[in-house]
Amino acid sequence: MTEEHVASIFEGKDVEEAITKGLQALGLRRDEVDVEILHRGSRGFLGIGAVPARVRLVPKSQEQAEAEVQTPAAEEASPGEKPVETYAAEILEGIVRRMGFDARVNAYWGTAEPGEKRPLVLNIEGRDLGLLIGHHAETLSALQYLMRAIVNQYTHRWMNIVVDVENYRQRRKENLRRLALRMAEQVARTGRPVVLEAMPAADRRLIHIALRDHPDVYTVSVGKEPRRKVTIRPKSELKDKGK
């Protein structure tokens, strides 16, 4: 390990912000570091006595990072503890049942996106589960945030946890991809940009990914949260500006 690849401690208002700051400072991706949560932080009372979250980031060797992207962390649990898949499924199933839903959780290892760790997917299955998704998937995102915190505490390291309801995320991903391609064809045909409806950051990211290699259009996000939108623009305007 080189001299610059040493453990570093970073702070933020929560764990996710502390990790993000650390990755930016180190110039690394999330799958290229081991994350140790030192303190989850506290908001205090009315903002008084707030304590920042603290994490230690330890860069991995290239060989270690490549191996972990491809290999699920089935060995995460210590001897005598439950496998992480079983533990996470039981915890989430207990939460949704206490929320009044008759559902079960199917845990499985998903496919890693480029540059990311292979996710542990917790798919909630049952009937009449629309309320678990919520408007713009806000409830689903809250459940995912909660489960990441719980599972990370159990394993003492950051894991890529994805919470889904009846494969909603995959269906949403396909719908957004089709929308992106359809609007891109319109922009390429007319030469006029198209502004999509306001979307959460995760949905905007899917649009950007779907069109990042498109030969005729490019995408930019405009506006402020929660009304931030993706604009699809013709690449021809970039050529005109370059003249």
N, C-alpha and C positions, 0 to 999 in steps of 0.2 A: 504494500500500500504506500503510495507516495505521500510526501509530507502534507500536501494540501488535502488528502483524503483522510482527515481526522474528524472525530466526532465534534459536532457543533450544537450549541443550545440556542433555541429561538423562542420568542414569545409572541403571543397574539391574544385577541379578545376571547378566542376559543381555540380548540385543538386544530381545526381545519385551517384557520388563519395562520397559526404558528407554523404549520407544516408548509403552507404556501409560501410564506416569507422565507423559510429556510431553503426551499427548493430554488426560489428566485436568487437568493444570495449565493448558493452553491453552483447555480447553473446546471442543475440536474433534474431528471424526471423522477416521478414518485416511485417508479419501479427500480430506480437506481440507488435507493437508500433504504436502510433499516430505520424504522421510527420507534423510538422509545418515549412513551408519554410520562413525563415527570410530574406534571400537575395539570388537571383538567380546567383549572381556573374557576373563578367564582364571580358572579355579577354583583355580589354585595346587596345591600338594601338601598333601593332608590339610587343606585350608582355609587353609594358610599361604601368604602371598604372593598371595592372590587379587586380581585387578584387575577393577573393574566395567566393564561394557559402557557405551559412550558414543555417543549419537546426537545429531545436530542436526536439529531440526524447523523447517521453513520453511513457514508458512501460505501457501496458494495464494490467488489472487484467485478470486472466485466464478465468473467465466467459465472460468477454467482448470480448476477442480475439476469443473464440470459437463461440460466437454468430455472430460476424462479418464475419467469414469465410463462414458461411452458409447463411447469410442474405444479399441480395443486398441492395445497398445504395440508394434506391429510394427516401428517405427522405432527401438526401444531400442538395437539393436546399432550400434556405430560402423562406418564404412566399413572393409571388409576383415574384419569379424567376422561370425560366423554370426548369423542371426536368433535371437532369444531362444527361439522355439518349437523350432527345430531343435536348438539347444544343450541346452536342458532335456531334450528327448526322448532325445537321445543319452546324456547323463549318466545319467539314470534307467535307461535300458535297460541300460547297462553295469553299473550297481549290481545290478539284479535278476538279470542273467545271472551275475554273480560270486557271487550268493547261491545259484546252482544252478537257476534257473528259466528255462525256454525261453519267453520272452515278448518282445513288442514293445510300444512305447509310442506311442500316438496322442495328439498334442498339438493342442488346439483352444481357441478362445476361448469361454468359457461366457457365461451371462447374468448380468448384475450384479444382486445383491440391492439393495433400497433402501438408499441411503447407502454402498454399497461399490463398490470398483473392479471392473471386469469381470475375472473370473478367467481365468488360463491353466490349463486343465485338462490334466493328464497322466494319461491313462487307460491302465493296464497291461492288455494283452490276451494271453491264452494259455490253457493248460489246467492244472488242478490248482493254482490260485493262492491257495487258501484260507489258507495259512500267511502270505501277504503281508498279509492283513487282520488276523489275530490276534484274541485275545479282546477284545471291546468295541472293535475296530478299533485296538488299541494299536500294532501293527506298522505299520499304514497311517498312523497319525498321526505315528509316528517318521519314516517315509519323507518325509512331507509337510514336517515341521519341517526335515529335512536339506536337501530340495530348495529350500525357501524361503531357507535360508542360502546355498546355492550360487548360486542364480539372483540373489539380491539382491547378492551379491558381484560377479557378472558384469556386472550392469546398473548397479551403484552406486546403487541406489534400491530402496525397498520395492515389491514386486509381490505381487499376490494369486495365489499358486500353490496349486492344489488337486490332490492326488494321489489317484487312484481306481484300483480294480481291478475290471475288468469291470462298470463302472457301479454298483458296490456302493453308493456314497454316495447316488445318486439313488433306488435301490430302497429303501434304508434310510429316506430322507427320506419317501417315499410311505407306507411301512409305519408310520412314527411318526405321520404326519399322520392316517392312518386310525384308528390306536389312540387318538390324542388325541380325535378326533371321537366315536368309539364310547364312550369313557369319559365324555366330556362329556355325552352323551345320558343315560348312566346317572345321573350326578350330578344333572342337571336333572330327571330323572324321580323319583328317590328323595329328593333333598334332602340326601343324605349325601356327604361328601367321599370321594375315592378317592386313595390313595397309590400311585404307580407304582413300579416297581422302580428300584434305583439305576442311574444312567446317567452317562456322561461329560458334560462341560459342553456339548459340541457337540450331543449328542442332546437334552439338556434345553432348549437354546435352540430347537430345532425344535418341541418341544412348546409352549413359550411362544408362539412365533410363530403356530402353528396355531390357538391359542385366544385370542389377544390381543383379537380383535374379537367373541368369542362373546357373545351377549346374555344368557346364563343362568349362565355360570361364569367363574371367574378362576383363575389359577395362581400358585403360590409354590413356591420351592425350599426344602427343609428338610434339616437334617443337615449333616455334615461330609464332605469328600472322604476317601476315594473312595466313600463310601456316601451321597452327597447325592442326594435324590430330588425329583421334582416331585409336588406335591399339587394336585389339581383340586378346587376348592371352589365351592359354589353362591353366586351373587351375592346371593341372598336374605338370607344371613347378614349381609352388609354393611348391608343396609337395616335389619335387626333391631338391629344395633349402633348405628345412627344414630338410633334412636328415643329 
